[in-house]
Amino acid sequence: MKKKCFSYHKNCMESIKREHRMSILLSEEEQLMIDRYLEKYKITNKSRWLRETILLFIYKNMEEDYPTLFGEHDMRR
């Protein structure tokens, strides 16, 4: 059985042991919004969805903020 791979994983075949817990507090409206989304898209593993959503957002931002030799203004000239 092949594992689902994401580019932010160092080695997709390596088993990742999760030992660090994070917790957040949500308002009633935020919780309802998330629950509706999960139900609409038939997502059953909330923990995995939250983890992947957060990490993918961070990964995309890190790619966009990657330092370049020239600034954006210089490259548009």
C-alpha positions, 0 to 999 in steps of 0.5 A: 500500500502506497502512502499519500505523499506531500512535497513538504515531507522529507521522505514519503516512505518514512513513517512519521511519528507525531509526538507534539500536540497542538490545540486551538479554541474556536468560536461556535460559528467557526466550529459550525463552519468547519463541521459544515465543510467537512460534511459537504466534502465528506471528510472523515478524518478531521485531524489529518485534514486540519494538519494538511491544510495548515501545513500546505498553507505554510508551505505555499507561503514559504515558497512565495517568500523564498529569497531571490537575488533581485527584488520584485521591483527590479525583476519587473523592469 
